[in-house]
Amino acid sequence: MTTLSPARARSLARLLCGRRARLRWVHLILGGALAMPYVLVGSVVIGPAMGATNLFGSVSMQFASFGVGLPLAAVTSLFPPTRPLEAGVVRWLCGVDEDRLAYGPARTKGEKGGTAAWFTLHLGLGGIVAGMSLAVPPFAAVLIVLPVFAGLRDSRLGLPAVFDQAWALALAPVAGAAMLVALAGCAAGCGALLARWAPALLGPSAEDRLAAAEARAADLAVRNRLARELHDSVGHALSAVMLQASAARRVLDTDREFAREALAAIEDTTRRTVGELDAVLGVLRDGDAPGTAPAPTLAADLDGLLRRTRAGGLRVTATVAADPAAVPPLISREAYRIVQEGLSNALRHAGDRAAVAVDIEVVDEHLRITVENPLGEAGAPRPGGGHGLRGIADRARLLGGVARAGPAEGAWRLQVRLPLKGSV
């Protein structure tokens, strides 16, 4: 004879009465509650057809009403809210992963058929389990206490005459407990069955999966863009502040005016960077950042960028042969970041007091940006030393342009071409 170990007993108890089993039981009870209006409508049809006056006194009539009501439930399940509501309840009560269920209403014939099948199954099994949950526990309780309370044997409970026998009376508590276990097992089995079939009947269609993949791709693209914004803005600010502070420290005793300008540039740089950082973090936190500082552009912010960079010691000459105000806003914002990153590379790699040339012009309906600094021992970015050049290339590619960076005529040259035609 095989005995049930304590571990297996606990596992079986969790399977029948654990939290997940209880939640699935609640899900079935809800299905039974939803089935009641359809059963009542079915009884209105069955009563006159069968010539019955007391439908609820006949189990067969109740099942007939149930059978008529379920097709009505399948028809009403075609209303758009049914699928998302059922999927939400399944996520909450049945423990099915969110990505295995659809969110929106049924659109195709297959989705509508699956929703109708699921709703009918939920209400059918729910009605059976709900009926058992109402009928079995009271009867089982009577059987369990029957040997103790002799008066119950003489009452009008409709107990079989076999309980007048001593052996039946002794087995009554066992039978009552077995009925409760059977009810729990039936509820757990039906709940597990619904949880298993839910992804097949309420799961996302190919269109839903494609839409979800596109949404994830769009979210990833936004996050990559924000990462580039953080890298360019904060990276440039840190490089500029480092060199500005270093320059101010060196000339603090000999050129107080230059030191004062460098400290003012540090203050301005950090203030602007904090504003940009707040804007980016606002987008990450809320998906939108109303009221935050607008993104910098060539027309509004190029002069300040050049002034703060010069305060760090770089000798920057800028030639702007294009009208920044005439550049489309999107191109203007990305061009500002490209110039900013080009100056950041020069700050980090070109050495102290280096000369940097920035040229911005319009050539063949393209905005051409060139940033050039001396190519010495530290004149070029280290291979694999950062993400700045990759970010510039990504910005240019997304706008349909091209970016090149490398040694040219004894200097390190960054050149980017961005199309102006068709930009907004």
Secondary structure as GFF3:
##gff-version 3
##sequence-region A 1 424
A	DSSP	alpha_helix	6	17	.	.	.	ID=ss1
A	DSSP	alpha_helix	19	50	.	.	.	ID=ss2
A	DSSP	three_ten_helix	55	57	.	.	.	ID=ss3
A	DSSP	alpha_helix	59	76	.	.	.	ID=ss4
A	DSSP	alpha_helix	82	93	.	.	.	ID=ss5
A	DSSP	three_ten_helix	98	100	.	.	.	ID=ss6
A	DSSP	alpha_helix	109	145	.	.	.	ID=ss7
A	DSSP	three_ten_helix	150	154	.	.	.	ID=ss8
A	DSSP	three_ten_helix	161	164	.	.	.	ID=ss9
A	DSSP	alpha_helix	166	202	.	.	.	ID=ss10
A	DSSP	alpha_helix	206	250	.	.	.	ID=ss11
A	DSSP	alpha_helix	256	286	.	.	.	ID=ss12
A	DSSP	alpha_helix	298	310	.	.	.	ID=ss13
A	DSSP	beta_strand	315	320	.	.	.	ID=ss14
A	DSSP	three_ten_helix	324	326	.	.	.	ID=ss15
A	DSSP	alpha_helix	329	349	.	.	.	ID=ss16
A	DSSP	beta_strand	355	363	.	.	.	ID=ss17
A	DSSP	beta_strand	366	374	.	.	.	ID=ss18
A	DSSP	alpha_helix	388	398	.	.	.	ID=ss19
A	DSSP	beta_strand	402	408	.	.	.	ID=ss20
A	DSSP	beta_strand	411	419	.	.	.	ID=ss21
###
